Amino acid sequence: MGINDRAQNRKDEKLAAKQARRKLRDSSGKGGTPADWASADGDLLSRLAAVVSADGGAVRLGYTRDGGAYAIGIYGDGDPYTVYVSPSEDLNEWIRSAIEDFESN
């Protein structure tokens, strides 16, 4: 086994450990359904990005560290901030409301 093989094995082991942690994190969901961006309406997400970026802002989509909620970062609307939406809430309704807020400003 050469040096490159050992380096590749270390990378593979790190990737496998990261994937195992992600599986544990994604299944936590606080006793309910875990957050999953696949359930979001893509048209609403693109519309949100359009209205926020129209004023020079940006939107960041992610999850909380434990995977139990959506984490939505807003940039360009004063100081950057993150909104946390529980999977028990209606994500698409939150997005609609955010679009309306940005369009009214």
C-alpha positions as CSV (number, residue, x, y, z in Angstrom):
1,M,0.0,0.0,0.0
2,G,1.5,3.3,-1.1
3,I,1.3,6.8,0.4
4,N,-1.5,7.8,-1.9
5,D,-3.6,4.7,-1.0
6,R,-3.3,5.5,2.7
7,A,-4.2,9.1,2.1
8,Q,-7.3,8.0,0.1
9,N,-8.2,5.5,2.8
10,R,-8.1,8.3,5.4
11,K,-10.4,10.4,3.2
12,D,-12.8,7.6,2.7
13,E,-12.9,6.9,6.4
14,K,-13.6,10.5,7.2
15,L,-16.4,10.6,4.6
16,A,-18.0,7.4,6.0
17,A,-17.9,8.9,9.5
18,K,-19.4,12.2,8.3
19,Q,-22.2,10.3,6.5
20,A,-22.9,8.2,9.6
21,R,-23.2,11.4,11.7
22,R,-25.5,12.9,9.2
23,K,-27.8,9.9,9.3
24,L,-28.0,10.1,13.0
25,R,-28.6,13.9,12.9
26,D,-31.2,13.7,10.1
27,S,-33.3,11.1,12.0
28,S,-33.5,13.1,15.2
29,G,-36.5,15.3,14.1
30,K,-37.6,15.9,17.7
31,G,-40.1,13.0,17.8
32,G,-41.7,14.1,14.5
33,T,-40.8,14.4,10.9
34,P,-37.2,15.7,10.4
35,A,-36.8,18.9,8.3
36,D,-36.4,18.1,4.6
37,W,-36.1,20.8,2.0
38,A,-37.5,18.4,-0.6
39,S,-40.9,19.1,0.9
40,A,-40.6,22.8,0.1
41,D,-42.3,24.3,-3.0
42,G,-39.5,25.0,-5.4
43,D,-41.4,27.8,-7.1
44,L,-41.9,29.6,-3.8
45,L,-38.2,29.2,-2.9
46,S,-37.1,30.7,-6.2
47,R,-39.6,33.5,-5.8
48,L,-38.2,34.2,-2.3
49,A,-34.7,34.3,-3.7
50,A,-35.8,36.7,-6.4
51,V,-37.5,39.2,-4.1
52,V,-34.7,39.1,-1.6
53,S,-32.0,39.5,-4.2
54,A,-33.9,42.2,-6.0
55,D,-32.7,44.5,-3.2
56,G,-29.1,43.1,-3.3
57,G,-29.7,40.5,-0.6
58,A,-29.4,36.7,-0.5
59,V,-31.0,33.7,1.1
60,R,-29.2,30.7,2.7
61,L,-31.0,27.5,3.2
62,G,-29.9,24.8,5.6
63,Y,-30.7,22.9,8.7
64,T,-30.1,23.3,12.4
65,R,-27.1,21.4,13.6
66,D,-29.2,18.5,14.8
67,G,-31.3,18.5,11.6
68,G,-34.4,19.1,13.6
69,A,-35.4,22.4,11.9
70,Y,-34.9,24.5,8.8
71,A,-32.4,27.3,9.1
72,I,-33.1,30.2,6.7
73,G,-30.4,32.9,6.6
74,I,-31.3,36.4,5.3
75,Y,-28.6,38.7,4.1
76,G,-29.0,42.3,2.9
77,D,-31.9,43.2,5.2
78,G,-29.9,45.0,7.8
79,D,-27.7,42.7,9.8
80,P,-27.7,39.1,8.6
81,Y,-30.0,36.9,10.6
82,T,-31.2,33.3,10.6
83,V,-34.8,32.2,11.0
84,Y,-35.5,28.7,12.4
85,V,-38.7,27.0,11.2
86,S,-39.8,23.8,12.8
87,P,-40.9,20.9,10.6
88,S,-44.2,20.9,12.5
89,E,-44.8,24.4,11.0
90,D,-46.0,25.0,7.5
91,L,-42.8,25.8,5.7
92,N,-44.4,26.9,2.5
93,E,-46.7,29.2,4.4
94,W,-43.6,30.7,6.1
95,I,-42.0,31.3,2.7
96,R,-45.2,32.9,1.3
97,S,-45.3,35.2,4.3
98,A,-41.6,36.1,3.9
99,I,-42.2,36.9,0.2
100,E,-45.1,39.2,1.1
101,D,-43.0,41.0,3.7
102,F,-40.2,41.6,1.2
103,E,-42.5,42.7,-1.5
104,S,-44.2,45.2,0.7
105,N,-40.9,47.0,1.6
